[in-house]
């Protein structure tokens, strides 16, 4: 274990935790926010001040406010969700390094609205990818096509300076191995923006029992591509701590935030062999 790595888990409100973090202190942020958390919130109002300066086209400016007004007036339920998520994403932008990347993991009910708002909030030029994580487990709907994918929206802090290296990621098997050379079959192919990856097996060693746990393979790929050894990785909806588990395996420091006592309990057990500071 690299002695220079720091592992921290914070129990509490993630917005307060984010506000206490220094600017440009984190290389990579992955968040998997509870899909319906905001819908139980009371809708409030927000005010902003237009600025003619700054290096983020559209961030908190007129274009963003117009887009936000239009979308939120169209769907009151999403307005509650975004009212919950927006200030946290603003803080995420603040603490990202210039080379940094944000991954926002959503389901089909929120992804389309969030994409438009994130384009306006961060700047469309900062949009890097829409990743589709496809899987084939769970219930099978009879009256429609079964929903078997999540969306991961990827935004960079600075489109001219961000770090990305897909040569370091775990490779996938070819779907038609007979069409490529044996050498390529053995090495595997680089992933595209569609990721076929199984969910966490209910009976596998990876399973922690936490209901929204994401597979290590998905987080490994994100961390391998958008950070380097020694970098700091942040997840402020940490849940079972998969982001931290993948980060520590890959030689990255991590900061995890969650206010759920059950999540903290799971992470204490999961990280029992690591020098993690719990706050």
C-alpha positions in Angstrom: 0.0 0.0 0.0 1.3 3.5 -1.0 1.9 5.3 2.3 1.1 8.6 0.6 -2.5 7.6 -0.1 -5.3 9.0 2.1 -8.6 7.3 2.6 -11.5 9.2 4.2 -15.2 8.5 4.9 -17.4 11.4 6.0 -20.8 10.7 7.6 -23.1 13.6 7.2 -24.8 16.0 4.7 -22.8 15.9 1.5 -23.5 19.6 0.6 -21.9 20.7 3.9 -18.9 18.4 3.3 -18.4 19.6 -0.3 -18.5 23.3 0.8 -15.6 22.5 3.3 -13.3 21.1 0.6 -10.7 23.2 -1.1 -11.1 24.4 -4.7 -9.5 22.3 -7.4 -8.5 19.5 -4.9 -10.0 16.5 -6.6 -9.2 14.8 -9.9 -12.2 12.6 -10.4 -15.8 12.7 -9.1 -18.3 9.9 -9.5 -21.8 10.2 -8.1 -24.7 7.8 -8.2 -27.4 10.0 -6.6 -30.6 8.3 -5.3 -32.9 8.6 -8.3 -35.9 9.8 -6.3 -34.4 11.6 -3.4 -35.2 15.1 -4.7 -38.8 14.2 -5.3 -39.6 14.2 -1.6 -38.1 17.6 -1.1 -40.1 20.8 -0.9 -39.6 22.9 -4.0 -37.9 26.2 -3.3 -36.7 29.2 -5.3 -33.2 30.1 -6.3 -31.7 33.3 -7.5 -28.6 33.9 -9.5 -26.5 36.8 -10.7 -25.6 37.0 -14.3 -21.9 37.5 -14.9 -20.2 38.7 -18.1 -16.8 37.3 -17.1 -15.5 33.9 -16.1 -14.3 30.9 -18.0 -17.4 28.8 -18.0 -19.7 29.6 -20.9 -23.2 29.4 -19.5 -22.4 28.4 -15.9 -24.9 30.3 -13.8 -25.3 32.7 -16.7 -28.3 33.8 -18.7 -28.3 30.8 -21.0 -28.4 28.4 -18.1 -31.2 30.3 -16.4 -33.3 30.2 -19.5 -32.8 26.5 -20.0 -33.4 25.8 -16.3 -36.6 27.8 -16.2 -38.0 26.0 -19.3 -37.2 22.5 -18.1 -38.3 22.9 -14.5 -41.6 24.6 -15.5 -42.3 21.6 -17.7 -41.8 18.9 -15.0 -42.5 19.8 -11.4 -41.2 16.4 -10.2 -37.9 16.9 -11.8 -37.7 20.4 -10.4 -37.7 18.9 -6.9 -35.0 16.4 -7.9 -32.8 19.1 -9.6 -33.3 21.5 -6.7 -31.7 18.8 -4.5 -28.9 18.0 -7.0 -28.0 21.3 -8.5 -26.1 22.9 -5.5 -24.1 19.7 -5.1 -23.0 19.7 -8.7 -22.0 23.4 -8.4 -19.7 22.4 -5.6 -18.4 19.4 -7.6 -17.4 21.8 -10.4 -15.6 24.1 -7.8 -13.5 21.3 -6.3 -12.6 19.6 -9.5 -9.0 20.2 -10.8 -8.6 21.7 -14.3 -7.7 18.2 -15.5 -10.7 16.6 -13.7 -13.8 14.8 -14.8 -17.3 14.3 -13.3 -19.3 11.1 -13.9 -23.0 11.4 -13.0 -24.8 8.1 -12.9 -28.6 8.3 -13.6 -31.5 6.2 -14.7 -33.8 6.7 -17.7 -36.3 8.8 -15.7 -33.9 11.7 -15.1 -31.0 11.4 -17.6 -32.6 13.3 -20.5 -33.4 16.4 -18.4 -30.1 16.2 -16.5 -28.2 16.1 -19.8 -29.7 19.4 -21.0 -29.2 21.1 -17.7 -25.6 19.9 -17.3 -24.8 21.1 -20.8 -26.0 24.6 -19.7 -24.6 24.5 -16.2 -21.1 23.3 -17.1 -21.0 24.4 -20.7 -21.8 22.1 -23.6 -18.2 22.2 -24.7 -17.4 20.4 -21.4 -19.6 17.4 -22.2 -17.4 14.4 -23.0 -19.6 11.3 -23.2 -22.9 9.7 -22.5 -22.1 6.2 -21.3 -24.7 3.5 -21.5 -24.2 0.7 -18.9 -26.3 -2.2 -20.1 -27.1 -5.3 -18.0 -29.6 -8.2 -18.2 -30.8 -9.1 -14.8 -33.9 -8.3 -12.8 -37.6 -8.2 -13.7 -38.9 -8.6 -17.3 -41.7 -6.2 -18.2 -44.5 -7.6 -20.2 -46.1 -4.4 -21.4 -43.0 -2.6 -22.7 -39.4 -3.1 -23.6 -37.7 -4.0 -20.2 -35.4 -1.2 -19.0 -32.0 -2.7 -18.7 -29.5 0.1 -18.7 -28.4 3.2 -16.8 -26.9 6.4 -18.2 -23.6 7.9 -17.0 -23.1 11.5 -18.1 -19.4 12.6 -18.3 -18.3 16.2 -18.0 -14.8 17.7 -17.8 -13.7 20.8 -15.9 -11.7 22.2 -18.9 -12.1 20.7 -22.4 -8.5 21.7 -23.3 -6.8 20.2 -20.2 -8.7 17.1 -18.9 -6.9 13.8 -18.4 -8.1 10.7 -20.2 -6.3 7.5 -21.0 -8.3 4.6 -22.1 -5.2 2.5 -22.8 -5.0 1.8 -19.1 -8.6 0.4 -18.7 -9.6 -3.3 -18.3 -10.4 -4.6 -21.8 -13.5 -6.4 -23.0 -13.8 -9.7 -25.0 -14.6 -9.3 -28.7 -18.2 -10.1 -29.5 -17.1 -11.7 -32.8 -13.6 -13.1 -32.0 -13.5 -14.9 -35.3 -13.2 -11.6 -37.2 -10.0 -10.5 -35.5 -6.5 -12.0 -35.1 -5.7 -14.3 -32.2 -3.4 -11.7 -30.7 -6.3 -9.2 -30.6 -8.6 -11.8 -29.1 -6.1 -12.5 -26.3 -5.6 -8.8 -25.6 -9.3 -7.8 -25.8 -10.8 -4.7 -27.2 -11.0 -1.2 -25.8 -14.5 -0.3 -24.4 -16.7 2.1 -26.3 -19.5 4.3 -24.8 -21.7 1.2 -24.4 -20.6 -1.0 -21.5 -22.0 -4.5 -21.2 -21.4 -5.5 -17.5 -23.3 -7.6 -15.2 -24.8 -6.3 -12.0 -23.4 -7.3 -8.6 -24.2 -11.0 -8.2 -26.6 -11.7 -5.3 -24.4 -14.7 -4.4 -21.0 -13.4 -5.3 -18.0 -12.4 -3.1 -18.4 -8.8 -4.2 -21.9 -8.5 -2.6 -22.1 -6.3 0.5 -25.9 -6.4 1.0 -26.3 -2.7 0.2 -29.3 -2.3 -2.1 -27.8 0.1 -4.6 -24.3 -1.4 -4.8 -22.6 -0.9 -8.2 -20.1 -3.4 -9.6 -16.4 -2.9 -9.1 -15.8 -3.4 -12.8 -17.7 -0.3 -13.8 -15.9 1.9 -11.2 -12.5 0.5 -12.1 -13.0 1.5 -15.7 -14.0 5.1 -14.8 -11.1 5.5 -12.4 -8.5 3.9 -14.7 -9.4 6.2 -17.6 -9.9 9.5 -15.8 -7.3 9.5 -13.1 -3.7 8.5 -12.3 -2.0 6.8 -9.4 -1.9 9.1 -6.4 -4.9 11.2 -7.5 -7.9 11.9 -5.3 -11.3 10.3 -6.2 -14.5 11.6 -4.6 -17.9 10.0 -4.3 -20.4 12.1 -2.3 -23.3 9.5 -2.6 -21.0 6.7 -1.4 -23.5 4.0 -0.5 -21.6 0.7 -0.2 -18.2 2.3 -0.9 -17.5 0.7 -4.3 -15.8 3.9 -5.6 -13.4 3.7 -2.6 -12.8 0.0 -3.1 -11.9 0.5 -6.7 -9.8 3.6 -6.0 -7.7 1.9 -3.3 -7.1 -1.1 -5.5 -5.8 1.2 -8.2 -3.5 3.3 -6.0 -5.7 6.3 -5.7 -6.8 8.3 -2.6 -10.5 8.5 -1.9 -13.0 10.7 -0.1 -16.4 9.2 0.4 -19.5 11.0 1.9 -22.8 9.5 3.0 -25.3 10.3 5.7 -26.9 6.9 5.9 -25.8 5.0 9.0 -26.3 1.7 7.1 -23.9 2.9 4.4 -21.3 3.8 7.0 -21.6 0.4 8.7 -21.2 -1.4 5.3 -18.1 0.7 4.5 -16.5 0.2 8.0 -16.7 -3.6 7.4 -15.6 -3.3 3.7 -12.6 -1.2 4.5 -11.6 -2.9 7.7 -8.2 -3.8 6.2 -7.4 -0.2 5.0 -6.2 2.8 7.0 -9.4 4.7 6.6 -10.3 7.8 8.6 -14.0 7.9 9.5 -15.3 11.4 10.4 
